Amino acid sequence: MNKSSNRRWFMVMVLMFGMVLLTACGTKYAALPINEDVDICAICKMQVKDDAYATQLTTKDGQNYKFDDIGCMNQWKTENGTDNIGMDYVRDYNDKEWIEYSKATYVYDASLRTPMAYGILNFKDKPSAEAFIAEQGVGTIMTAEDLASHDWKQNTENMDMMGEHGHDEHGHGEEGDGNEMHQEGEMKEESGH
């Protein structure tokens, strides 16, 4: 082999190693699956359901914390700060796919039922959030930046409607898919989901 071939071979190996390293780093803070048998909300200590309301974050040192409601995750951030967060995730209300917190679009209305009655739903994009608002007739579009200054109050009326601690019903349908819709103060299951 001549010097030119050796140099090319070396560069190819360096590039391949770099790609492997970047790929490994990209999954460092990947969202973990919810295990309803063992996952407990880091704040309220209630069971975390494998539904559209579940959220989670992973700290830079690899600790994973799961929450049953985005409001609980916000409380954790308030108590512990955000400097050590590697990544935080919410789930899309429609298909339960994990979304990076900063990239999601949110819908807020105090009357929306969520496990801990914070009234915030997560969507993967703005058109999905707008469609929900158009269909339900309630809600305000919010971004992650908006949530930073949001007044995180629980709607105690919704907590009472859902049972003690707001978790007996979770506002779910029979299948527990988190796709029930709010309409005129009542939850109704949307057909076709």
C-alpha positions in Angstrom: 0.0 0.0 0.0 1.2 3.4 -0.8 1.0 6.5 1.5 -2.1 7.8 -0.2 -4.0 4.5 0.3 -2.9 4.3 4.0 -4.1 7.9 4.5 -7.5 7.2 3.0 -7.9 4.0 5.0 -7.0 5.9 8.2 -9.4 8.7 7.4 -12.3 6.2 6.7 -11.6 4.5 10.0 -11.6 7.9 11.9 -14.9 8.9 10.2 -16.5 5.5 11.0 -15.4 5.7 14.6 -16.7 9.3 14.8 -20.1 8.2 13.4 -20.3 5.4 16.0 -19.4 7.8 18.8 -22.0 10.3 17.6 -24.7 7.7 17.3 -24.0 6.4 20.8 -24.1 9.9 22.2 -27.4 10.6 20.5 -29.2 7.9 22.5 -27.7 8.8 25.9 -30.9 10.5 27.0 -33.4 8.4 25.1 -37.0 8.2 26.5 -37.5 5.0 28.5 -40.7 2.9 28.2 -43.2 3.1 31.0 -43.6 0.1 33.2 -46.9 0.5 35.1 -45.9 -2.3 37.5 -43.0 -0.3 38.9 -43.0 3.3 37.7 -44.0 5.8 40.4 -44.2 9.6 39.9 -41.1 11.2 41.4 -43.3 14.0 42.9 -46.7 12.7 43.9 -45.7 9.0 44.3 -48.7 7.8 42.3 -48.5 5.1 39.6 -47.3 6.3 36.2 -49.7 5.0 33.6 -48.5 4.1 30.1 -50.7 6.9 28.6 -50.6 10.2 26.9 -50.1 12.1 30.2 -46.8 10.4 31.2 -43.6 12.5 31.1 -40.0 11.9 32.0 -36.6 13.4 32.2 -33.1 12.1 32.4 -30.4 14.0 34.3 -26.9 14.4 32.8 -25.6 11.8 35.3 -28.1 9.3 33.9 -30.9 9.3 36.5 -34.3 8.9 35.0 -37.4 10.4 36.6 -41.0 9.6 35.5 -44.1 11.6 36.2 -47.8 11.0 35.8 -48.6 14.6 34.7 -46.6 17.4 33.2 -47.4 19.5 36.2 -45.5 17.0 38.4 -42.5 17.2 36.1 -42.6 21.0 36.3 -42.7 20.8 40.1 -39.5 18.6 40.0 -37.8 21.2 37.8 -38.8 24.0 40.2 -37.4 22.0 43.2 -34.3 20.7 41.5 -33.5 23.2 38.8 -32.9 22.5 35.1 -29.2 22.8 34.7 -28.6 19.1 35.3 -31.3 17.9 32.9 -29.9 16.0 29.9 -33.3 15.6 28.2 -37.0 15.8 29.1 -39.9 14.2 27.2 -43.6 14.4 27.0 -46.0 12.2 25.0 -48.2 13.2 22.1 -51.8 13.2 23.2 -53.0 11.5 20.1 -50.5 8.7 19.5 -48.4 8.5 22.8 -45.1 9.0 20.9 -42.3 10.5 23.0 -41.5 14.1 22.1 -38.7 16.3 23.4 -40.3 18.8 25.8 -38.8 21.8 24.0 -40.2 20.7 20.6 -43.8 19.9 21.7 -46.8 22.2 21.4 -49.1 22.4 24.4 -52.8 23.1 25.0 -53.9 24.5 28.3 -57.3 25.0 29.8 -58.2 24.6 33.5 -61.2 22.4 32.5 -59.1 19.8 30.7 -58.8 16.7 32.8 -55.3 15.4 33.4 -54.1 13.0 36.2 -53.1 15.7 38.6 -55.5 18.4 37.2 -53.0 20.7 35.7 -55.0 20.9 32.5 -52.1 20.7 30.0 -52.0 18.4 27.0 -49.0 17.7 24.8 -49.0 17.5 21.0 -46.2 16.7 18.6 -47.0 19.8 16.4 -49.0 23.0 16.3 -51.6 21.7 13.7 -52.5 18.8 16.0 -53.0 21.2 19.0 -55.0 23.5 16.8 -57.2 20.7 15.6 -57.9 19.6 19.2 -58.9 23.2 20.2 -61.1 23.5 17.1 -62.8 20.2 17.9 -63.3 20.8 21.6 -63.8 24.5 21.6 -61.5 25.1 24.6 -57.8 25.6 25.0 -54.9 27.9 24.5 -51.8 27.1 22.5 -48.6 27.2 24.5 -44.9 26.5 23.8 -42.2 25.2 26.2 -41.1 28.8 26.6 -44.7 29.8 27.6 -44.8 27.0 30.2 -41.7 28.5 31.8 -43.8 31.4 33.0 -47.1 29.5 33.3 -49.0 29.6 36.6 -49.0 25.9 37.5 -52.2 25.7 39.5 -54.2 22.5 39.9 -58.0 22.6 39.2 -59.2 21.1 42.4 -62.7 20.6 40.9 -61.2 18.3 38.3 -59.3 16.4 41.0 -62.5 15.9 43.0 -64.2 14.6 39.8 -61.4 12.1 39.2 -61.3 10.7 42.7 -58.8 11.1 45.5 -55.5 12.6 44.3 -56.9 12.8 40.8 -55.8 9.3 39.9 -58.7 6.9 40.3 -60.0 7.5 36.8 -57.1 9.4 35.1 -59.7 10.7 32.7 -59.3 7.6 30.6 -61.7 5.6 28.5 -62.1 1.9 28.9 -58.9 1.2 27.0 -56.9 3.8 29.0 -55.6 5.4 25.8 -55.8 9.0 27.0 -57.9 10.0 23.9 -61.0 11.2 25.6 -62.0 14.7 24.8 -63.3 17.5 26.9 -66.6 19.0 25.8 -68.8 21.4 27.8 -67.3 20.3 31.1 -67.7 16.6 30.4 -65.3 14.1 29.0 -66.5 12.1 26.0 -64.8 9.5 24.1 -64.1 10.4 20.5 -65.1 7.7 18.1 -62.4 6.6 15.7 -59.5 6.6 18.1 
